[in-house]
Amino acid sequence: MNATTLEKMRKMKFFGMHRALKISLESGKQEDYTPDEMIAQLIEAEWDDRQNRSIERQITNARFRYKAAIEELHYHTDRNIDRNQMMRFADCSFIAKHENILITGSTGIGKSYIASALGYQACAQGYKVMYHNTAKLFGKLKMSKADGSYIRDVAKIERQNLLILDDFGIQPFDTQSRAALMEIIEDRHGKSSIIITSQVPVSKWHEVIGEKTVADAILDRIIHEAHRLELKGESLRKKQLNNSELLN
């Protein structure tokens, strides 16, 4: 009977229940539980398994640049990162409030890692997240205009609770990219959140976007009540390279 039950659980894709019951049978501890306790244990195991698989799916779909974790951030005083502020970001209440985070600083300082770490946190809390290198995203959207998939791609972006735009401002926006950015920002304004990382100071984003009227409209929606994280200090990649050379 137990073998039949396990096989039915597997076929119905109750993988959490299947694993929990199998472990219980192999350990001989199933007799230690009342029927109610056993049912509760199996349901809890299935719940946890589905939650974990959902999180793994969200992380895979997000396509983060780094495998990153809030716990692994370095809070050196010269980096201008406040631990309390990061812990507030990590609870993802900014997503529930549809707020944005703008992370600026020189190359190699850790902007993308922090954005990815917050993205992982959001996935763990059940939010839909999408990571994109900004230049690559708008290059892809140009191609999707040509092949007719633009509306579908923009709709997919709109469905995300959190959009991460990495390396914003590396390339100036042309007319087509500027229009796509305006559409994305307009779709998300007041409904979902964005994290933007950039080597370019926020004060110069007008120049990057171009066309003053459009830039004003976009930045008004991005910057209004956004949280700012301005990283300072030496490039972490450069430090790691120097340390590696010393060891060699």
PyMOL commands that set and color helices and strands:
alter all, ss='L'
color gray80, all
select helices_A, chain A and resi 2-11+15-27+30-32+35-62+70-72+77-79+83-90+93-96+111-124+134-147+150-158+175-188+202-209+212-223+236-247
alter helices_A, ss='H'
color red, helices_A
select strands_A, chain A and resi 101-104+129-133+162-166+193-198+227-230
alter strands_A, ss='S'
color yellow, strands_A
deselect
rebuild
show_as cartoon
